[in-house]
Amino acid sequence: MPLTLGVAKTITHSPRPPCTPPDATLRDYLSWRQADTHINNQYNTCFWALVGAGRSPQEAQAELKVGEGARNAGIVGEEAGRERAMLVP
């Protein structure tokens, strides 16, 4: 039964319980998000390392577009003076 607060406002409550995903689905999603976050963090770290080393943002983006994860970690190590171990969680 709706609670009436006035002519224009009516509050209703749905008796249906919220749907939650199975544990396996949630685990898969969180694993994917963790990997995706790591890749994005590595890209951003490499991008700003290249920009800090004197490249323009467009040059840095073009270089990273064709790169691979291991090579990108090497970019940070070589051009920004950072160790690969600093990038690995």
N, C-alpha and C positions, 0 to 999 in steps of 0.2 A: 504494500500500500504506500503510495507516494506521500512524502511529507510536503505540505504546501507552505511556502514562506511568503507568499504574496501572489498576486495575479500573474506576474511574469516569470517567477522562479519556482521550479518544481524539482525536487531531488528524488531520484529513484536509485534503487540498488538492484544489481543483477545477482540472482542467486547462483549463477553458474560459477564453478571454481575455475581459477586460471589454469591454463594448460602449461605444463612444464615438459621440456624435452627429456628423453631417456638419458641415463648417465653416459652411455657410449657417445651419443650425439654431442652432449655438452663437452665431454673430454676431447673429442675430435675438433670441435670448434675452438676450444681454448688452446689446443696444440697448434692449430693453424694460425691463430692470432699471435701466439708467441713467436712463431717463425716469421710471420709477416712483419711484426714489430722489429725483430732483429734485422731483417733485410732493410727496412726503412731507416733504421738507426745507422746501419752501415753506409747506406747511400748518402744520408745527410752528413755523416762524419767525413766521408770522402769528398763530397761536394765542397764543404767549407774548408777542408784542408787544401784542395786545389785552388780555391779562390784566395785563401790566405797565402798560398805560394806564388800568387801573381797572375793567375789565369782569370779571364773574365767569367762571369756566371754562364754565359753562352758556351764558351770553350769547355768549361768544367762539365756542363750538362752533356755536351756532345761526346766528350771522352768517356763519361760514365754510361752513356747510352749503349755503347758497344762492349762494355766491360763485363767481367764476371766477378763473383764475390771474392774469390781468392786474390785476383789481381787488384781489386779495389782495396782490399786490406793492405796489399803491398804498396799502393799509392800512398796511403796514410803513413805507413812505416818509412818509406823513402823520402817523401816530400814534406811531411810535417814532423818528422823525427819521433814518431810514436811507434811503440812496439806492437806487434800483432796480438800479443797476449792481452793488451789493454782492450781490444775489441771483443774478445771472446768472453761471454758471460760466465 
